[in-house]
C-alpha cells in the first residue's frame, strides 16, 4: 500500500526523486548526449537520511573517529549533489578517465559551458582527478568544494561546502 502511494506521488511530481549522477567519459556539450545510462550514482535526498540508511551513529559524524573517515567523502558528495539539484536544478554527471584511475565528482552544464567540480571532505584537499580532467579537456574553470573558505588557488576556485550554491557564478569574483 505504501509503495503504491509513493508511486502515485512520484507520478504526480509531488514526491521528489533521489538525485542521480550519470557517468560520462568526455566533456562535450550537451553532456546528456554522452551519458552512460547504465553507469550512475544515486544519492539520498538528505545526508540525515543517508546516515539513517547506513545506521551511522551521530557521534561518528561529530568526532574525529577513524571509522568514519572513509564515509565522510560519501556524505560530502551526497550533500553537494543534493544542493546542486535542489538549488541549481541542473542535471548531474560525473567523469571517469579510461581505466577509471581518475574521477571528477560532478560535471555541471550551465549555458552550454561545462564546469567540473570535485567535492572533498578535508581542509587539505588534493585535486589529482581534477588536474587529470584539466590535462585532458582544458576547461576554463576548475572548481572544488571543501571545508576551506572561498578562495582561488591558481585556476582552481575553492567553494566552501556551506556556500556551494555560489558555484559556479562566483568564480572570478574576489
C-alpha positions as CSV (number, residue, x, y, z in Angstrom):
1,X,0.0,0.0,0.0
2,X,2.8,2.5,0.9
3,X,4.7,1.7,-2.3
4,X,1.6,2.3,-4.3
5,X,1.1,5.7,-2.6
6,X,4.7,6.7,-3.2
7,X,4.4,5.7,-6.8
8,X,1.3,7.9,-7.2
9,X,3.1,10.9,-5.6
10,X,6.1,10.5,-7.8
11,X,3.9,10.2,-10.9
12,X,2.2,13.4,-9.9
13,X,5.6,15.1,-9.2
14,X,4.6,15.5,-5.6
15,X,7.4,13.5,-4.1
16,X,11.0,14.2,-5.2
17,X,13.1,11.6,-6.8
18,X,16.6,11.0,-5.4
19,X,19.3,12.8,-7.3
20,X,21.2,10.7,-9.9
21,X,24.5,11.4,-11.5
22,X,25.3,9.7,-14.8
23,X,28.8,8.8,-16.0
24,X,30.4,10.5,-19.0
25,X,33.8,9.8,-20.4
26,X,34.1,13.1,-22.3
27,X,33.4,16.7,-21.6
28,X,31.4,17.8,-24.6
29,X,28.1,19.7,-24.7
30,X,25.4,18.6,-24.3
31,X,26.5,16.2,-21.6
32,X,23.2,14.4,-21.8
33,X,24.2,13.2,-25.3
34,X,27.3,11.5,-23.9
35,X,26.0,10.0,-20.7
36,X,26.2,6.3,-20.0
37,X,22.7,5.3,-18.8
38,X,23.9,2.1,-17.3
39,X,26.5,3.7,-15.0
40,X,25.1,6.1,-12.5
41,X,25.2,7.1,-8.8
42,X,22.1,7.6,-6.8
43,X,22.2,10.0,-3.9
44,X,20.0,10.2,-0.8
45,X,17.6,13.2,-0.6
46,X,19.3,14.3,2.6
47,X,22.5,13.4,4.4
48,X,20.5,12.7,7.5
49,X,18.6,10.1,5.6
50,X,21.9,8.7,4.3
51,X,23.2,8.4,7.8
52,X,20.0,6.6,8.9
53,X,20.2,4.2,5.9
54,X,23.6,3.0,7.0
55,X,22.8,3.1,10.7
56,X,25.6,5.6,11.3
57,X,25.9,6.9,14.9
58,X,25.7,10.8,15.2
59,X,28.8,10.6,17.4
60,X,30.8,9.3,14.4
61,X,29.9,12.4,12.4
62,X,30.8,14.9,15.0
63,X,34.0,13.4,16.3
64,X,37.3,12.6,14.5
65,X,36.6,8.9,14.6
66,X,38.8,6.8,12.3
67,X,35.8,4.5,11.5
68,X,34.0,7.4,9.9
69,X,36.9,8.8,7.8
70,X,36.1,6.6,4.8
71,X,32.4,7.6,4.8
72,X,33.0,11.4,5.1
73,X,33.6,11.6,1.3
74,X,30.3,9.9,0.6
75,X,28.5,12.3,2.9
76,X,30.1,15.4,1.3
77,X,29.5,14.1,-2.2
78,X,25.8,13.4,-1.3
79,X,25.5,16.9,0.3
80,X,26.9,18.6,-2.8
81,X,24.6,16.6,-5.1
82,X,21.5,17.5,-3.1
83,X,22.4,21.2,-3.0
84,X,23.1,21.3,-6.8
85,X,19.9,19.5,-7.6
86,X,17.6,21.5,-5.3
87,X,19.2,24.9,-5.7
88,X,20.6,24.9,-9.2
89,X,18.2,22.5,-10.8
90,X,20.9,21.0,-13.0
91,X,21.4,17.5,-14.3
92,X,24.4,15.9,-12.6
93,X,27.1,13.9,-14.3
94,X,30.5,12.6,-13.2
95,X,33.5,11.9,-15.4
96,X,35.8,8.9,-15.2
97,X,39.1,8.5,-17.1
98,X,39.9,5.5,-19.2
99,X,40.8,2.7,-16.8
100,X,38.8,4.6,-14.1
101,X,42.0,5.9,-12.4
102,X,40.5,9.4,-12.1
103,X,37.0,10.7,-11.4
104,X,35.6,14.2,-11.3
105,X,32.7,14.0,-8.8
106,X,30.5,16.4,-10.8
107,X,30.2,17.9,-14.2
108,X,27.5,20.5,-14.5
109,X,26.4,22.3,-17.6
110,X,25.4,26.0,-17.4
111,X,24.7,28.0,-20.5
112,X,26.4,25.4,-22.7
113,X,29.6,25.5,-20.6
114,X,30.8,22.5,-18.6
115,X,32.1,23.1,-15.1
116,X,34.0,20.3,-13.3
117,X,33.6,20.1,-9.5
118,X,35.4,18.0,-7.0
119,X,33.8,17.5,-3.6
120,X,36.3,16.9,-0.7
121,X,35.8,16.3,3.0
122,X,39.2,17.6,4.1
123,X,40.8,21.0,4.6
124,X,44.0,19.9,2.8
125,X,42.5,18.7,-0.4
126,X,44.5,17.2,-3.2
127,X,42.9,17.5,-6.7
128,X,44.6,14.7,-8.7
129,X,41.4,13.8,-10.5
130,X,40.6,17.5,-11.3
131,X,44.1,18.0,-12.6
132,X,43.8,14.9,-14.8
133,X,40.5,16.3,-16.1
134,X,42.2,19.6,-16.8
135,X,45.0,18.0,-18.8
136,X,42.6,16.1,-21.0
137,X,39.9,18.7,-21.6
138,X,41.4,22.2,-20.7
139,X,38.2,23.7,-19.2
140,X,38.2,27.4,-18.5
141,X,37.2,26.8,-14.8
142,X,38.2,24.2,-12.3
143,X,36.2,24.0,-9.0
144,X,36.4,22.3,-5.7
145,X,34.0,22.1,-2.7
146,X,35.8,21.7,0.6
147,X,35.8,22.8,4.3
148,X,38.1,25.8,3.2
149,X,36.8,29.3,2.7
150,X,36.1,30.8,-0.8
151,X,39.4,31.3,-2.5
152,X,41.3,30.9,-5.7
153,X,44.3,28.6,-6.0
154,X,45.6,29.5,-9.4
155,X,42.9,28.2,-11.8
156,X,41.1,26.3,-9.1
157,X,38.2,28.0,-7.3
158,X,37.5,26.6,-3.9
159,X,33.9,26.8,-2.7
160,X,33.2,26.2,0.9
161,X,30.6,23.5,1.5
162,X,28.3,25.8,3.3
163,X,28.2,28.1,0.2
164,X,28.2,25.6,-2.6
165,X,25.2,27.3,-4.1
166,X,27.6,30.1,-5.2
167,X,29.0,27.6,-7.7
168,X,29.8,28.5,-10.5
169,X,28.6,32.1,-10.6
170,X,31.1,33.5,-8.1
171,X,34.1,32.2,-10.0
172,X,36.4,35.1,-10.7
173,X,34.8,37.4,-8.1
174,X,37.1,38.3,-5.2
